[in-house]
Amino acid sequence: MRFTDGAGPSRRAVLQGGLVAGVGLTALSSGMASAAPPAGLNGIRPFRVSVPKPKLTDLRRRIAAVNWPTAELVGDRTQGVQLATSQALAKYWLSRYDWRRFEAKINKLPQFTTEIDGVDIHFIHVRSPHRDALPLIMTHGWPGSFVELLETIGPLTNPTAHGGSAADAFHLVLPSIPGYGFSSQPTEIGWDPGHTAKAWHELMQRLGYTKYVAQGGDVGSAVTDSLGRQAPDGLLGIHVNLLGAALGGVGWPTNTDEERTAAAAVAEFNATGNGYRIEQTTRPQTIGYALLDSPVALAAWMLDHDTDSYYKISKAFVHGHPTGNLTRDHILDNITLYWLTGTGASAARVYWESARARATTPPPLPVGVPVGFSAFPGEIMQAPRTWVEKTYPTLNYYNKPTQGGHFAAWEEPTLFTTELQAAFKYLR
């Protein structure tokens, strides 16, 4: 079942920082739009982005007015995001970045919203031209968004146009987690990864997909993991590229050099790179005041994630040398999306919700479907197969690619596509 703009024109206002969205909608001076019409088939509405010009003018004003801290007193990132990196990013953002380019790009894609449990879920839905394509729902993470997955759309949905086989094609659904991007912000607590997983199954049912597979990284890996443990009818298997359970750092075997290397990486992350997780798990509202007041503060907070991705992004801005697909424009597409939608705090709350769910719900069921796992070398830790099998006894695909990090789909979309095709080949 395919949904197009033929389902009826939409005039929806996304009241996140005054952003206006709608099919054929021009920006209104008030930053708001008239009430939405009844939803189309299965409650699904077409969606289009149109950011009012004053929002972009205000963004530029705030970047130009930033109050810079003094430079760090060390030669690396051990005190945080380096001043030279932030200044290079701000200079490019102010002088060369063009949001309208990105807006035109995503408006060429089939975008929709649908209300699930009181939250409007934004998603991109691209059907493959190949009839027997396998439906796939992919979930982004933090500090990412659907932006990090966009370059995989072509290779995944139309592999024959990229030197591949029609037998590897997917119908692709890219939703935004509640509180991220163009999905609305929950007004009540309870949207932990398990709740989001149930919403994703409902979304796939509304799209007419009775059988499908799921993939996720970072927060998306927690959502996909939850989906695998819920094992709803129709879910054939899952693939993840972060072993989130191992970040606790306790109880994992260290009998081999590979296991000891992974354990050391986790220990280093927990000792020196875990600040954002602690803040977002315990006080997401507090950091939100800065993230919604200063775009440069938002950018710095989003860059300060893991060592590998930080240095790759820093190199792109300071030296103009991107790693793979981590270009300056692509990085700023993602950061600007957070700013314009005002989702710095609501995205952070997912960590608080996850911690609350772990503390208040019974231990999760084991994953009941086949699992694929790709251990990228630049991830927080390159999870050994023994660790993955301990978490997922139903593991049926494991590989260690030679390139890629935390933002694997973003950084290496072709390689990432190959991983998914291999992981799900046995489930077609």
Secondary structure by P-SEA (a helix, b strand, c coil): ccccccccccccccccccccccccccccccccccccccccccbbbbbbbbbcaaaaaaaaaaaaacccccccccccccccccaaaaaaaaaaaaccccaaaaaaaaaacccccccccccbbbbbbbbbcccbbbbbbbbbccccccccccccccccccccccccccccccbbbbbbccccccccccccccccaaaaaaaaaaaaaaaccccbbbbbccaaaaaaaaaaaaccccccccccccccccccccccccccaaaaaaaaaaaaaaaccaaaaaaaacccccaaaaaaccaaaaaaaaacccaaaaaaaaaaaccccccccccaaaaaaaaaaaaaacccccccaaaaaaaaaaaccccccccccbbbbbbcccccccccaaaaaaacccccbbbbbcccccccccccaaaaaaaaaaaacccc
